[in-house]
Amino acid sequence: MNAAERLICSSSLWRHFTRRHVLPWALSGAHLGDHLLEVGAGYGVATALLKTRVARVTSLEYDHKSILKWKLQNNGGMRGAVCGDASRLPFADQTFSAVLAILVLHHLKSPQLQDQMFREAFRVLRAGGVFIVLDIPDGWLHRVGHTGSTFTPLEPNAASRFLSAAGFSGITMDSRKAAFRLMAVRPS
């Protein structure tokens, strides 16, 4: 992430927007079960709210500095944060009832790593578990906002193909102005 992304993603404005708009849309109609994996937790903006909806939340973040800042902001009280790579999840098969990835896909360096993330999400989900992805499509504004940062946009239709290839079913796609949401289920 570049400096502007870090500033925005750690701001109270982003926290408010995430709680009021992003999470309600991302989680709409989803049954999360008892153990959610939050991929790309960043500064933990969504984590506290997720913990009110799910008995157990495990948060994965690639950037160690983000996890440290997250813990400092919460007086070390935010447990369950793991440093790791979304394309190589450090969890056992069929551990989670749901996997949530908000604004993660475009930060992976290649379509191959995005595909691998879908396969890893499938692997760690229990039968009947739901995978929810919320991300941004390609566009000049998104490209400018990611100057000096990784930006590998994935079109929703390509994401649907990756989900199918990974083994998911019941794939749905919903889009709004500057984002899209995918939801898929690991078959029972």
N, C-alpha and C positions, 0 to 999 in steps of 0.2 A: 504494500500500500504506500501511496505517496503521502507527503505531509498534509495536504488538504483532506485526503480521505481519513487520515488519523484524527485530524481536528474535528471533522464532521461526525465521524462515528463515535467519538468519545464525548460529544456535546449533549447538553440537556435537551436541546431542540430535537436531536436525533432520538434520544430516549423517549421523549414525548410522542414523536411521530411514529416510532416503532410500536409503542404501547397502544396508541389510539387508532392507527391505520394498518401498519404492516402486519402485526401479529393477528388481529381479528380477521383480516383477509386470508393470511396464510393458513390459519387453523380452522377456518370456516368449514363445517361439515366433516371434520376429521375426528375419528376416535383414536386418541393417543395411547390408550392403555395405561400400563403402570410404570414403564421405564422408557424414557425418551432420550435419544442421542441428539444433541444439538451440535451440528457440524459447523465450524466457523463461528464460534461464539464471540470472537472479538473481545470487546471490553465488558461483556456480560450484560449488555443492554436488555436483551430479551429474557435472560435466565431467570431473574426474580419472578417475572410474570409466569413463565413456564412452570416454575415450581409451585405455583398456586393451582395449576391445572393437572399436574402429573405427580404421582407419589415420589418418583425418583427421576432426576435429570442428570445426565452425564454430559459435560460440555467439552468439546474438542476444539482446540485452537492451534494453528500452525505456528504463530508468532509468540515466542516465549515472553517478549516484552509486554505484549497485550495482556497476557495472563497475570504478570506481575502488577501491572497497573490496575487490573480488575480487582485483584486481591487487596491492593492498597486502598482503593476506593471503598472497599467493603470491609475494612479492618480485618482482613484475612478470613472473613466469615463465609465466603463463597466456596464451599467444598465441591468436589466433583469435577474440577477442571483438569483436563489432560492435554499435554502438548503432543501434537501428532499431525500426520498428513492425511487429508481426506481421501487420497487415492490409495492409501495403505493403512486402513483403520486398525489400531492396536487392540482389537477386541475379539473375543471368541465368536464363533458362528452362533447365530440365532439368539443373541443376547437381548435385543431391544424390541419393544412393542411398536416403536415409531422412530423414524429418523427425520430430522428437520434440517434443511440447509438453506439459509437465507443469505442471498448475495454472496455465494461462495463460488459457483461455477465459473464465472468470468475471471476469477483470480487464479484458476488452474492454468498452467502454462501451455497446454495443448489439448486438442479434442481427444487425444488418446488418454490423457489423464482424467478428463471429464468422464469418458466412457468407463475408465477404471473405477472412478468414484461411484458411479451407478452400480457397478458389479459388487463393490465393497458394501454399499448400502444394502443390496439384496442379501449378501452373505450374512451380515450381522443382524438382519431383521428376522423375527420369528414368523412362522406361518401365519398369515392373516394380518401381518404388520403393515403399517402405512409409511410411505416415503413421500415427503412434501418438499418441493423445491420452489423457492421464489427467487427470481433473478431478473436481470435486465437484458434487453436485446441490443443488437448493434445500433449505433446511431452516433451522429457527430458530437452531441452533447456528452454522451457517455465516454466517447473516445477522448475528448478534451479533459473531462474530469479525471481520467486515468492516465494522463500524461506522466511518464516516468514510473509507471506502475504496470503490473501485468493486467492486460485486458484481452481476454480470449472469449468474445461473445459466442454464444451458442444459440442458434435459432430454435424456437420451441419445437418445430417439427423434427429437427435432428435429435433433440433431447428425447422426444417420444420414441424415436427409433432405437436410441441407446437404451432406454428403459425396457422396451420390448426385448431387445437382444440380451439384456441382463436377466430376463425371466419374469419381469413384472407384468401384471395384468390390471384391468380396470383403470387404465391410464386416462386421466382427464386433464384438460388444459383450459386455463382461464387467463385472459389478459386484460390489462388496464392501460392507461396512458403510456407509462414508461416502464412497465414491468409485466412479467407473466408468472403464473403459478402452475406447477405440475403436481399432480397427486397420483400415486400408483400404489398397488397392493402386492405384497408377496403372496402368491396363491397358497391356500391351505393344503 
